[in-house]
Amino acid sequence: MDYETIKIELSNKGYSMSMIATALKCSPVNIHQVCKRANRSYRVANAIAVVLDKEIKDIFPDVESYHNVKVFDTSREERIADLQQRLAS
């Protein structure tokens, strides 16, 4: 999907890039840049996919780095705590 199509699809669902930015606590410019492929952020791309109820591959087929992202069962903080414990011994 190109930038304009993403914008239209969001609008059809009652959302905007600015609303996604507010929900993610990031700047609207970041959302626009990801949609224009000027910047990369899996977090932003995934949020757009969730809002549009589509697979990330369908929205960003040209950005392969979004296609096979490893999702962990634990939070970053939990993994850091585990790492600290393992390195302390």
Secondary structure, 3 states (H helix, E strand, C coil): CCHHHHHHHHHHCCCCHHHHHHHHCCCHHHHHHHHCCCCCCHHHHHHHHHHHCCCHHHHCCCCHHHCCCCCCCCCHHHHHHHHHHHHHC
